[in-house]
Amino acid sequence: MKLRKSIIGLMGCVLASSSFCVNAGILYNGHNDFTWTGESGYAVTGSFNYDSSMPIVGADGPGDVLAGGIQNLSVSFFNPSKALLYTVQNISKGISNYEYLNFHFDTLLKTIVGDDVNGLFNLGQDIASGDMHLNGAVGGESNLINFAAVTLDTIQSGTEFKVVPEPTSLALFTLGLAALVSRGRKPAHK
């Protein structure tokens, strides 16, 4: 029984180690996905890696955002029929490629918080025909706008992003919980 518990604990450590990513001496051990769905059915999904040792991570505009704690940020746009319109890599290897990017995430509460002044966010791009971006305020109004500045979808108030934890983190949590439960059980001696 002790051997089985040791193996379970070792597997948890190996899995935890495999979810870490190191770049430029910074440990990026957090990963989350998020979704936004407008009132007309358009959807925006995203995925990002971040330094979980920071309470809030974020990026504002173009350039090096390693100090902001985000390594990668990818955003995809879907029409109401759930067909993928396109995907944009807003941040790649700690560098932002989008001038109007405004994205902040509270690593403790696991929520997208917008900027620290008024909760504003901006995701996507609008540099070529067919592009679109999502902007607004967390908890307020948000709009999905295309390159021609036409609003495709909106949420009038109460904008919310559904944040989905990384599957590896969920698996590690479940594995750890199972190990704790099995440790709590004492075999009955007859």
C-alpha positions, 0 to 999 in steps of 0.5 A: 500500500505504501508503495502505491501511495509513493508511486501516486505521489511521484506521478503527481510530481512528474505531471506537475513538472511537465506543465511548467515552461521556462523562458528567459529565466521566468517560470510560466506555470499557469495556463487558462482558457476563456470564452465570451459569447455575445447576444447574437451567438458570436463567440471568442475563445482564448488560451494563455500561459502566465507566471502564476507567482504574480497576483495580476498578469497583463499586457498593454499594447505592443512590445515586450510583455515578459514583465507583465507575466504573460508568455502566450495569448491566442484568441479565436473568433467564431460566427453564430454557426460555430464556424471558426473565422480566424485565430490571432496570436496576440502574444507570442514568446512574451512579445505582443503583436497588437497595438490595441491589446489590453488584457489583465488576469487575476491569478489568485481569483482566476478571473479576467479583470481588464486594466486596473483603472476601469476594467477595460479589455481589448482582444484581437486585431484590426489591421486587415480586412476580415479582422475583428476585435472584442473590446469593452469593460469587464462587468459592463458593455462589450462589443465584437467589432469588425475591421470596417468598425461595424459591431457584429455582436454585443453584451449590453451589460455584465460582460463575463468571461468563462475561465476554464482551468488547464486540463492538466491542472484539473487532473493534478488536483483530482490526483492529489485529492485521491491521494489525500483520501487514500491516505486518510483511510486506515486499513481495518485490522482483524 
